[in-house]
């Protein structure tokens, strides 16, 4: 959803909502989707025009919690 939000304030609200409602360890599907979304939002990867995954190997991982 974040790519469609052009307003920076709206993006900040959604990022905070995710941080405040991070899925529990028993919610595997939601947990994986959240990590995937956060990785994209933090520019850890992109997709090529052919749909190929383009990871940014230069960034260090940060702990979410």
mmCIF file as gemmi writes it, N, C-alpha and C atoms, coordinates in Angstrom:
data_model
loop_
_atom_site.group_PDB
_atom_site.id
_atom_site.type_symbol
_atom_site.label_atom_id
_atom_site.label_alt_id
_atom_site.label_comp_id
_atom_site.label_asym_id
_atom_site.label_entity_id
_atom_site.label_seq_id
_atom_site.pdbx_PDB_ins_code
_atom_site.Cartn_x
_atom_site.Cartn_y
_atom_site.Cartn_z
_atom_site.occupancy
_atom_site.B_iso_or_equiv
_atom_site.pdbx_formal_charge
_atom_site.auth_seq_id
_atom_site.auth_asym_id
_atom_site.pdbx_PDB_model_num
ATOM 1 N N . UNK Axp A 1 ? 0.81 -1.18 0 1 0 ? 1 A 1
ATOM 2 C CA . UNK Axp A 1 ? 0 0 0 1 0 ? 1 A 1
ATOM 3 C C . UNK Axp A 1 ? 0.865 1.26 0 1 0 ? 1 A 1
ATOM 4 N N . UNK Axp A 2 ? 2.008 1.22 0.66 1 0 ? 2 A 1
ATOM 5 C CA . UNK Axp A 2 ? 2.855 2.413 0.744 1 0 ? 2 A 1
ATOM 6 C C . UNK Axp A 2 ? 3.245 3.001 -0.607 1 0 ? 2 A 1
ATOM 7 N N . UNK Axp A 3 ? 3.529 2.186 -1.63 1 0 ? 3 A 1
ATOM 8 C CA . UNK Axp A 3 ? 3.888 2.788 -2.916 1 0 ? 3 A 1
ATOM 9 C C . UNK Axp A 3 ? 2.789 3.677 -3.491 1 0 ? 3 A 1
ATOM 10 N N . UNK Axp A 4 ? 1.551 3.435 -3.108 1 0 ? 4 A 1
ATOM 11 C CA . UNK Axp A 4 ? 0.44 4.209 -3.642 1 0 ? 4 A 1
ATOM 12 C C . UNK Axp A 4 ? 0.163 5.471 -2.838 1 0 ? 4 A 1
ATOM 13 N N . UNK Axp A 5 ? 0.763 5.594 -1.677 1 0 ? 5 A 1
ATOM 14 C CA . UNK Axp A 5 ? 0.567 6.785 -0.855 1 0 ? 5 A 1
ATOM 15 C C . UNK Axp A 5 ? 1.6 7.834 -1.239 1 0 ? 5 A 1
ATOM 16 N N . UNK Axp A 6 ? 1.157 8.928 -1.79 1 0 ? 6 A 1
ATOM 17 C CA . UNK Axp A 6 ? 2.071 9.983 -2.211 1 0 ? 6 A 1
ATOM 18 C C . UNK Axp A 6 ? 2.365 10.963 -1.082 1 0 ? 6 A 1
ATOM 19 N N . UNK Axp A 7 ? 1.458 11.076 -0.146 1 0 ? 7 A 1
ATOM 20 C CA . UNK Axp A 7 ? 1.596 12.014 0.959 1 0 ? 7 A 1
ATOM 21 C C . UNK Axp A 7 ? 2.507 11.428 2.033 1 0 ? 7 A 1
ATOM 22 N N . UNK Axp A 8 ? 3.576 12.141 2.373 1 0 ? 8 A 1
ATOM 23 C CA . UNK Axp A 8 ? 4.551 11.634 3.359 1 0 ? 8 A 1
ATOM 24 C C . UNK Axp A 8 ? 3.918 11.436 4.736 1 0 ? 8 A 1
ATOM 25 N N . UNK Axp A 9 ? 2.979 12.304 5.104 1 0 ? 9 A 1
ATOM 26 C CA . UNK Axp A 9 ? 2.312 12.137 6.399 1 0 ? 9 A 1
ATOM 27 C C . UNK Axp A 9 ? 1.504 10.844 6.426 1 0 ? 9 A 1
ATOM 28 N N . UNK Axp A 10 ? 0.828 10.541 5.323 1 0 ? 10 A 1
ATOM 29 C CA . UNK Axp A 10 ? 0.051 9.3 5.243 1 0 ? 10 A 1
ATOM 30 C C . UNK Axp A 10 ? 0.976 8.087 5.304 1 0 ? 10 A 1
ATOM 31 N N . UNK Axp A 11 ? 2.143 8.175 4.669 1 0 ? 11 A 1
ATOM 32 C CA . UNK Axp A 11 ? 3.114 7.081 4.73 1 0 ? 11 A 1
ATOM 33 C C . UNK Axp A 11 ? 3.586 6.879 6.163 1 0 ? 11 A 1
ATOM 34 N N . UNK Axp A 12 ? 3.874 7.973 6.857 1 0 ? 12 A 1
ATOM 35 C CA . UNK Axp A 12 ? 4.354 7.886 8.239 1 0 ? 12 A 1
ATOM 36 C C . UNK Axp A 12 ? 3.302 7.252 9.145 1 0 ? 12 A 1
ATOM 37 N N . UNK Axp A 13 ? 2.042 7.602 8.934 1 0 ? 13 A 1
ATOM 38 C CA . UNK Axp A 13 ? 0.959 7.027 9.731 1 0 ? 13 A 1
ATOM 39 C C . UNK Axp A 13 ? 0.89 5.519 9.51 1 0 ? 13 A 1
ATOM 40 N N . UNK Axp A 14 ? 0.999 5.075 8.264 1 0 ? 14 A 1
ATOM 41 C CA . UNK Axp A 14 ? 0.927 3.645 7.97 1 0 ? 14 A 1
ATOM 42 C C . UNK Axp A 14 ? 2.141 2.898 8.514 1 0 ? 14 A 1
ATOM 43 N N . UNK Axp A 15 ? 3.321 3.511 8.428 1 0 ? 15 A 1
ATOM 44 C CA . UNK Axp A 15 ? 4.521 2.864 8.995 1 0 ? 15 A 1
ATOM 45 C C . UNK Axp A 15 ? 4.373 2.692 10.505 1 0 ? 15 A 1
ATOM 46 N N . UNK Axp A 16 ? 3.838 3.708 11.164 1 0 ? 16 A 1
ATOM 47 C CA . UNK Axp A 16 ? 3.646 3.628 12.611 1 0 ? 16 A 1
ATOM 48 C C . UNK Axp A 16 ? 2.594 2.576 12.953 1 0 ? 16 A 1
ATOM 49 N N . UNK Axp A 17 ? 1.548 2.484 12.146 1 0 ? 17 A 1
ATOM 50 C CA . UNK Axp A 17 ? 0.503 1.482 12.365 1 0 ? 17 A 1
ATOM 51 C C . UNK Axp A 17 ? 1.092 0.075 12.303 1 0 ? 17 A 1
ATOM 52 N N . UNK Axp A 18 ? 1.98 -0.16 11.345 1 0 ? 18 A 1
ATOM 53 C CA . UNK Axp A 18 ? 2.629 -1.471 11.233 1 0 ? 18 A 1
ATOM 54 C C . UNK Axp A 18 ? 3.497 -1.732 12.458 1 0 ? 18 A 1
ATOM 55 N N . UNK Axp A 19 ? 4.269 -0.724 12.868 1 0 ? 19 A 1
ATOM 56 C CA . UNK Axp A 19 ? 5.142 -0.894 14.036 1 0 ? 19 A 1
ATOM 57 C C . UNK Axp A 19 ? 4.329 -1.169 15.302 1 0 ? 19 A 1
ATOM 58 N N . UNK Axp A 20 ? 3.19 -0.497 15.443 1 0 ? 20 A 1
ATOM 59 C CA . UNK Axp A 20 ? 2.356 -0.665 16.637 1 0 ? 20 A 1
ATOM 60 C C . UNK Axp A 20 ? 1.592 -1.986 16.649 1 0 ? 20 A 1
ATOM 61 N N . UNK Axp A 21 ? 1.377 -2.574 15.489 1 0 ? 21 A 1
ATOM 62 C CA . UNK Axp A 21 ? 0.57 -3.797 15.381 1 0 ? 21 A 1
ATOM 63 C C . UNK Axp A 21 ? 1.341 -4.925 14.713 1 0 ? 21 A 1
ATOM 64 N N . UNK Axp A 22 ? 2.617 -5.051 15.042 1 0 ? 22 A 1
ATOM 65 C CA . UNK Axp A 22 ? 3.448 -6.083 14.436 1 0 ? 22 A 1
ATOM 66 C C . UNK Axp A 22 ? 2.868 -7.449 14.786 1 0 ? 22 A 1
ATOM 67 N N . UNK Axp A 23 ? 2.756 -8.358 13.809 1 0 ? 23 A 1
ATOM 68 C CA . UNK Axp A 23 ? 2.142 -9.673 14.071 1 0 ? 23 A 1
ATOM 69 C C . UNK Axp A 23 ? 2.906 -10.469 15.127 1 0 ? 23 A 1
ATOM 70 N N . UNK Axp A 24 ? 2.168 -11.249 15.894 1 0 ? 24 A 1
ATOM 71 C CA . UNK Axp A 24 ? 2.775 -12.117 16.888 1 0 ? 24 A 1
ATOM 72 C C . UNK Axp A 24 ? 3.476 -13.294 16.229 1 0 ? 24 A 1
ATOM 73 N N . UNK Axp A 25 ? 4.257 -14.01 17.012 1 0 ? 25 A 1
ATOM 74 C CA . UNK Axp A 25 ? 5.043 -15.12 16.469 1 0 ? 25 A 1
ATOM 75 C C . UNK Axp A 25 ? 4.17 -16.273 15.973 1 0 ? 25 A 1
ATOM 76 N N . UNK Axp A 26 ? 2.894 -16.304 16.379 1 0 ? 26 A 1
ATOM 77 C CA . UNK Axp A 26 ? 2.004 -17.374 15.933 1 0 ? 26 A 1
ATOM 78 C C . UNK Axp A 26 ? 1.267 -17.022 14.635 1 0 ? 26 A 1
ATOM 79 N N . UNK Axp A 27 ? 1.514 -15.86 14.1 1 0 ? 27 A 1
ATOM 80 C CA . UNK Axp A 27 ? 0.834 -15.408 12.882 1 0 ? 27 A 1
ATOM 81 C C . UNK Axp A 27 ? 1.828 -15.412 11.721 1 0 ? 27 A 1
ATOM 82 N N . UNK Axp A 28 ? 2.267 -16.593 11.315 1 0 ? 28 A 1
ATOM 83 C CA . UNK Axp A 28 ? 3.339 -16.733 10.33 1 0 ? 28 A 1
ATOM 84 C C . UNK Axp A 28 ? 3.055 -15.976 9.035 1 0 ? 28 A 1
ATOM 85 N N . UNK Axp A 29 ? 1.889 -16.156 8.452 1 0 ? 29 A 1
ATOM 86 C CA . UNK Axp A 29 ? 1.564 -15.539 7.166 1 0 ? 29 A 1
ATOM 87 C C . UNK Axp A 29 ? 1.634 -14.011 7.268 1 0 ? 29 A 1
ATOM 88 N N . UNK Axp A 30 ? 0.996 -13.445 8.275 1 0 ? 30 A 1
ATOM 89 C CA . UNK Axp A 30 ? 1.023 -11.992 8.452 1 0 ? 30 A 1
ATOM 90 C C . UNK Axp A 30 ? 2.429 -11.495 8.76 1 0 ? 30 A 1
ATOM 91 N N . UNK Axp A 31 ? 3.177 -12.274 9.519 1 0 ? 31 A 1
ATOM 92 C CA . UNK Axp A 31 ? 4.548 -11.912 9.863 1 0 ? 31 A 1
ATOM 93 C C . UNK Axp A 31 ? 5.409 -11.817 8.601 1 0 ? 31 A 1
ATOM 94 N N . UNK Axp A 32 ? 5.298 -12.821 7.731 1 0 ? 32 A 1
ATOM 95 C CA . UNK Axp A 32 ? 6.084 -12.841 6.496 1 0 ? 32 A 1
ATOM 96 C C . UNK Axp A 32 ? 5.678 -11.689 5.581 1 0 ? 32 A 1
ATOM 97 N N . UNK Axp A 33 ? 4.384 -11.44 5.445 1 0 ? 33 A 1
ATOM 98 C CA . UNK Axp A 33 ? 3.929 -10.322 4.615 1 0 ? 33 A 1
ATOM 99 C C . UNK Axp A 33 ? 4.42 -8.984 5.16 1 0 ? 33 A 1
ATOM 100 N N . UNK Axp A 34 ? 4.411 -8.838 6.482 1 0 ? 34 A 1
ATOM 101 C CA . UNK Axp A 34 ? 4.888 -7.598 7.094 1 0 ? 34 A 1
ATOM 102 C C . UNK Axp A 34 ? 6.375 -7.413 6.836 1 0 ? 34 A 1
ATOM 103 N N . UNK Axp A 35 ? 7.168 -8.458 7.025 1 0 ? 35 A 1
ATOM 104 C CA . UNK Axp A 35 ? 8.604 -8.359 6.764 1 0 ? 35 A 1
ATOM 105 C C . UNK Axp A 35 ? 8.884 -8.052 5.296 1 0 ? 35 A 1
ATOM 106 N N . UNK Axp A 36 ? 8.128 -8.665 4.396 1 0 ? 36 A 1
ATOM 107 C CA . UNK Axp A 36 ? 8.274 -8.415 2.967 1 0 ? 36 A 1
ATOM 108 C C . UNK Axp A 36 ? 7.976 -6.948 2.662 1 0 ? 36 A 1
ATOM 109 N N . UNK Axp A 37 ? 6.881 -6.444 3.213 1 0 ? 37 A 1
ATOM 110 C CA . UNK Axp A 37 ? 6.512 -5.045 2.995 1 0 ? 37 A 1
ATOM 111 C C . UNK Axp A 37 ? 7.527 -4.083 3.567 1 0 ? 37 A 1
ATOM 112 N N . UNK Axp A 38 ? 8.02 -4.369 4.766 1 0 ? 38 A 1
ATOM 113 C CA . UNK Axp A 38 ? 9.028 -3.503 5.374 1 0 ? 38 A 1
ATOM 114 C C . UNK Axp A 38 ? 10.321 -3.525 4.571 1 0 ? 38 A 1
ATOM 115 N N . UNK Axp A 39 ? 10.71 -4.678 4.084 1 0 ? 39 A 1
ATOM 116 C CA . UNK Axp A 39 ? 11.927 -4.774 3.274 1 0 ? 39 A 1
ATOM 117 C C . UNK Axp A 39 ? 11.83 -3.937 2.017 1 0 ? 39 A 1
ATOM 118 N N . UNK Axp A 40 ? 10.67 -3.976 1.375 1 0 ? 40 A 1
ATOM 119 C CA . UNK Axp A 40 ? 10.467 -3.158 0.172 1 0 ? 40 A 1
ATOM 120 C C . UNK Axp A 40 ? 10.485 -1.679 0.546 1 0 ? 40 A 1
ATOM 121 N N . UNK Axp A 41 ? 9.79 -1.316 1.619 1 0 ? 41 A 1
ATOM 122 C CA . UNK Axp A 41 ? 9.712 0.082 2.043 1 0 ? 41 A 1
ATOM 123 C C . UNK Axp A 41 ? 11.081 0.632 2.425 1 0 ? 41 A 1
ATOM 124 N N . UNK Axp A 42 ? 11.939 -0.208 2.973 1 0 ? 42 A 1
ATOM 125 C CA . UNK Axp A 42 ? 13.283 0.213 3.381 1 0 ? 42 A 1
ATOM 126 C C . UNK Axp A 42 ? 14.29 0.088 2.242 1 0 ? 42 A 1
ATOM 127 N N . UNK Axp A 43 ? 13.804 -0.165 1.044 1 0 ? 43 A 1
ATOM 128 C CA . UNK Axp A 43 ? 14.639 -0.253 -0.164 1 0 ? 43 A 1
ATOM 129 C C . UNK Axp A 43 ? 15.676 -1.37 -0.075 1 0 ? 43 A 1
ATOM 130 N N . UNK Axp A 44 ? 15.326 -2.468 0.574 1 0 ? 44 A 1
ATOM 131 C CA . UNK Axp A 44 ? 16.233 -3.614 0.664 1 0 ? 44 A 1
ATOM 132 C C . UNK Axp A 44 ? 16.186 -4.458 -0.601 1 0 ? 44 A 1
ATOM 133 N N . UNK Axp A 45 ? 15.144 -4.285 -1.409 1 0 ? 45 A 1
ATOM 134 C CA . UNK Axp A 45 ? 15.049 -4.971 -2.696 1 0 ? 45 A 1
ATOM 135 C C . UNK Axp A 45 ? 14.078 -4.224 -3.592 1 0 ? 45 A 1
ATOM 136 N N . UNK Axp A 46 ? 14.174 -4.518 -4.854 1 0 ? 46 A 1
ATOM 137 C CA . UNK Axp A 46 ? 13.274 -3.99 -5.879 1 0 ? 46 A 1
ATOM 138 C C . UNK Axp A 46 ? 13.016 -5.115 -6.873 1 0 ? 46 A 1
ATOM 139 N N . UNK Axp A 47 ? 12.132 -4.87 -7.8 1 0 ? 47 A 1
ATOM 140 C CA . UNK Axp A 47 ? 11.874 -5.819 -8.871 1 0 ? 47 A 1
ATOM 141 C C . UNK Axp A 47 ? 12.242 -5.179 -10.196 1 0 ? 47 A 1
ATOM 142 N N . UNK Axp A 48 ? 12.855 -5.962 -11.076 1 0 ? 48 A 1
ATOM 143 C CA . UNK Axp A 48 ? 13.186 -5.474 -12.416 1 0 ? 48 A 1
ATOM 144 C C . UNK Axp A 48 ? 11.906 -5.413 -13.248 1 0 ? 48 A 1
ATOM 145 N N . UNK Axp A 49 ? 11.997 -4.842 -14.428 1 0 ? 49 A 1
ATOM 146 C CA . UNK Axp A 49 ? 10.837 -4.787 -15.319 1 0 ? 49 A 1
ATOM 147 C C . UNK Axp A 49 ? 10.405 -6.179 -15.765 1 0 ? 49 A 1
ATOM 148 N N . UNK Axp A 50 ? 11.296 -7.158 -15.611 1 0 ? 50 A 1
ATOM 149 C CA . UNK Axp A 50 ? 10.97 -8.551 -15.948 1 0 ? 50 A 1
ATOM 150 C C . UNK Axp A 50 ? 10.452 -9.332 -14.738 1 0 ? 50 A 1
ATOM 151 N N . UNK Axp A 51 ? 10.313 -8.653 -13.593 1 0 ? 51 A 1
ATOM 152 C CA . UNK Axp A 51 ? 9.812 -9.31 -12.396 1 0 ? 51 A 1
ATOM 153 C C . UNK Axp A 51 ? 10.871 -10.001 -11.568 1 0 ? 51 A 1
ATOM 154 N N . UNK Axp A 52 ? 12.144 -9.781 -11.883 1 0 ? 52 A 1
ATOM 155 C CA . UNK Axp A 52 ? 13.235 -10.411 -11.133 1 0 ? 52 A 1
ATOM 156 C C . UNK Axp A 52 ? 13.502 -9.643 -9.839 1 0 ? 52 A 1
ATOM 157 N N . UNK Axp A 53 ? 13.808 -10.373 -8.789 1 0 ? 53 A 1
ATOM 158 C CA . UNK Axp A 53 ? 14.144 -9.77 -7.511 1 0 ? 53 A 1
ATOM 159 C C . UNK Axp A 53 ? 15.537 -9.165 -7.58 1 0 ? 53 A 1
ATOM 160 N N . UNK Axp A 54 ? 15.661 -7.904 -7.16 1 0 ? 54 A 1
ATOM 161 C CA . UNK Axp A 54 ? 16.948 -7.208 -7.157 1 0 ? 54 A 1
ATOM 162 C C . UNK Axp A 54 ? 17.265 -6.782 -5.727 1 0 ? 54 A 1
ATOM 163 N N . UNK Axp A 55 ? 17.943 -7.646 -4.953 1 0 ? 55 A 1
ATOM 164 C CA . UNK Axp A 55 ? 18.259 -7.298 -3.566 1 0 ? 55 A 1
ATOM 165 C C . UNK Axp A 55 ? 19.357 -6.246 -3.487 1 0 ? 55 A 1
ATOM 166 N N . UNK Axp A 56 ? 19.315 -5.467 -2.408 1 0 ? 56 A 1
ATOM 167 C CA . UNK Axp A 56 ? 20.366 -4.491 -2.132 1 0 ? 56 A 1
ATOM 168 C C . UNK Axp A 56 ? 21.276 -5.117 -1.081 1 0 ? 56 A 1
ATOM 169 N N . UNK Axp A 57 ? 22.297 -5.81 -1.529 1 0 ? 57 A 1
ATOM 170 C CA . UNK Axp A 57 ? 23.179 -6.537 -0.612 1 0 ? 57 A 1
ATOM 171 C C . UNK Axp A 57 ? 24.053 -5.609 0.207 1 0 ? 57 A 1
ATOM 172 N N . UNK Axp A 58 ? 24.085 -4.318 -0.099 1 0 ? 58 A 1
ATOM 173 C CA . UNK Axp A 58 ? 24.956 -3.385 0.607 1 0 ? 58 A 1
ATOM 174 C C . UNK Axp A 58 ? 24.426 -2.923 1.949 1 0 ? 58 A 1
ATOM 175 N N . UNK Axp A 59 ? 23.158 -3.182 2.252 1 0 ? 59 A 1
ATOM 176 C CA . UNK Axp A 59 ? 22.579 -2.717 3.511 1 0 ? 59 A 1
ATOM 177 C C . UNK Axp A 59 ? 22.712 -3.773 4.599 1 0 ? 59 A 1
ATOM 178 N N . UNK Axp A 60 ? 22.968 -3.302 5.82 1 0 ? 60 A 1
ATOM 179 C CA . UNK Axp A 60 ? 22.987 -4.21 6.963 1 0 ? 60 A 1
ATOM 180 C C . UNK Axp A 60 ? 21.565 -4.401 7.464 1 0 ? 60 A 1
ATOM 181 N N . UNK Axp A 61 ? 21.272 -5.558 7.999 1 0 ? 61 A 1
ATOM 182 C CA . UNK Axp A 61 ? 19.956 -5.821 8.568 1 0 ? 61 A 1
ATOM 183 C C . UNK Axp A 61 ? 19.838 -5.141 9.925 1 0 ? 61 A 1
ATOM 184 N N . UNK Axp A 62 ? 18.641 -4.669 10.22 1 0 ? 62 A 1
ATOM 185 C CA . UNK Axp A 62 ? 18.363 -4.06 11.519 1 0 ? 62 A 1
ATOM 186 C C . UNK Axp A 62 ? 17.26 -4.859 12.19 1 0 ? 62 A 1
ATOM 187 N N . UNK Axp A 63 ? 17.327 -4.975 13.489 1 0 ? 63 A 1
ATOM 188 C CA . UNK Axp A 63 ? 16.316 -5.686 14.251 1 0 ? 63 A 1
ATOM 189 C C . UNK Axp A 63 ? 15.065 -4.828 14.335 1 0 ? 63 A 1
ATOM 190 N N . UNK Axp A 64 ? 13.897 -5.413 14.059 1 0 ? 64 A 1
ATOM 191 C CA . UNK Axp A 64 ? 12.631 -4.671 14.093 1 0 ? 64 A 1
ATOM 192 C C . UNK Axp A 64 ? 12.211 -4.333 15.513 1 0 ? 64 A 1
ATOM 193 N N . UNK Axp A 65 ? 12.561 -5.197 16.447 1 0 ? 65 A 1
ATOM 194 C CA . UNK Axp A 65 ? 12.131 -4.991 17.834 1 0 ? 65 A 1
ATOM 195 C C . UNK Axp A 65 ? 13.295 -5.134 18.767 1 0 ? 65 A 1
